[in-house]
Amino acid sequence: MSKKNFIFDMETIGANTRFCPVVDMAYTVFEWERFVDSPYTFEELVASVKTVKLSIVDQMQNYGCSFKKEDVVWWEKLPKEARDKMKPSKEDLTVPEFCATILSYLREQKSIDYWWSRGNTFDPVILDRLMQYAEQDNLLNQYLRFYKVRDVRTYIDAKFNFTTKSGFVPLADEKYWEETFVAHDSSHDVAADVLRLQAIFRAENDLEQTTR
């Protein structure tokens, strides 16, 4: 039976895990067993990723979230595709709505073996904070056990003895990657990290890297 891995990424305004508002969260599940016989493509992963956008106003007015001027300046330097995510929209969720959406998705998965983020001192901490706001943190812990959390950055560093950038291109067609991948697009970041795990696993098993 294939084991499900949950992976997610958040875009925030600022890096203070206690106060930064969350712009959006992208997430999906993947199966480690597929890395060998049916490797993922970038297009497939991006299509599988779900993204929820949060109301920044709700977080600031009702939960004491805040950011600094330099945090906005950083966002202004990103590509337009990423900057546009900061604009308010009718799809923006309140914190309780966001928590209900994530918990519903996790419930549908029946069982999560491991869950992943880029760095476990950031995204998982913020996810837990949002769930605490909605008094749903105990329920979250039933689906995502604290001892099952893993992070991609450490995995890459450990495999390469800290000699390779954790954001390395995970496909053989680097030109395609440069033309397609959008940095700080949460759905692209999630897909990229699954592909990086896959690329390492395939290399260790003497398998060709996927082109796209």
Residue pairs with C-beta under 8 A, 6 or more apart in sequence:
2 31
2 32
2 33
2 34
3 31
3 32
3 33
3 113
3 114
4 29
4 30
4 31
4 109
4 110
4 111
4 112
4 113
5 29
5 30
5 31
5 32
5 112
5 113
5 114
5 115
5 116
6 27
6 28
6 29
6 106
6 109
6 112
6 114
6 115
6 116
6 144
7 27
7 28
7 29
7 30
7 115
7 116
7 117
7 152
7 190
7 193
7 194
8 25
8 26
8 27
8 28
8 115
8 116
8 117
8 123
8 127
8 190
9 25
9 26
9 27
9 117
9 118
9 123
9 186
9 189
9 190
9 193
10 22
10 23
10 24
10 25
10 122
10 123
10 126
10 127
10 186
11 22
11 23
11 24
11 25
11 82
11 85
11 184
11 186
12 20
12 21
12 22
12 23
12 126
13 20
13 21
13 23
13 56
13 67
13 71
13 72
13 75
13 86
14 20
14 21
14 66
14 67
14 68
14 71
15 71
15 122
17 121
17 122
17 125
17 126
17 129
18 129
19 64
19 65
19 66
19 67
20 65
20 66
20 67
20 71
20 126
21 54
21 56
21 59
21 60
21 65
21 66
21 67
22 54
22 59
22 98
22 126
22 130
23 53
23 54
23 56
23 85
23 86
24 51
24 52
24 53
24 54
24 85
24 186
25 51
25 52
25 54
25 98
25 102
25 127
25 186
26 49
26 50
26 51
26 186
26 187
26 189
26 190
27 49
27 50
27 51
27 102
27 105
27 190
28 45
28 48
28 49
28 50
28 190
28 191
28 194
29 109
29 112
30 40
30 45
30 194
32 197
32 201
34 40
35 197
35 198
35 201
35 202
36 201
36 202
36 205
36 207
39 198
39 202
39 210
40 194
40 195
40 198
40 210
41 210
41 212
42 171
42 177
42 180
42 181
42 191
42 192
42 195
42 212
43 212
45 190
45 191
45 194
45 195
46 187
46 188
46 191
49 187
49 190
49 191
50 105
51 186
51 187
52 93
52 98
52 101
52 102
53 85
53 89
53 91
53 92
53 93
54 92
54 93
54 94
54 95
54 98
55 88
55 92
55 93
55 94
56 65
56 86
56 88
56 92
57 88
58 92
58 94
58 95
59 65
59 95
60 66
62 94
62 95
63 95
63 133
75 82
75 83
75 86
76 83
78 183
78 184
79 182
79 183
79 184
81 182
81 185
82 182
82 183
82 184
82 185
85 185
85 186
93 101
95 130
95 133
95 134
96 134
98 130
98 134
99 130
99 131
99 133
99 134
99 136
99 140
100 134
100 136
102 127
102 140
103 136
103 139
103 140
103 143
106 112
106 140
106 143
106 144
107 143
109 143
112 143
112 144
112 148
113 148
114 148
114 149
114 150
115 124
115 144
115 148
115 149
115 150
116 149
116 150
116 151
116 152
116 193
116 197
117 123
117 124
117 149
117 151
117 152
118 151
118 152
118 153
118 166
118 189
118 193
119 151
119 153
120 149
120 150
120 151
120 154
124 149
127 140
128 137
128 140
131 137
131 139
131 140
152 166
152 193
152 196
152 197
153 166
155 197
155 200
156 164
156 166
156 168
156 196
156 200
157 164
157 166
159 200
166 196
167 192
168 196
168 199
169 177
170 177
170 192
170 195
170 196
170 198
170 199
170 209
171 177
171 195
171 199
171 209
171 210
171 211
171 212
172 208
172 209
172 210
172 211
173 211
173 212
176 211
176 212
181 188
181 192
182 188
183 189
195 210
198 210
199 209
199 210
202 208
202 209
202 210
203 209
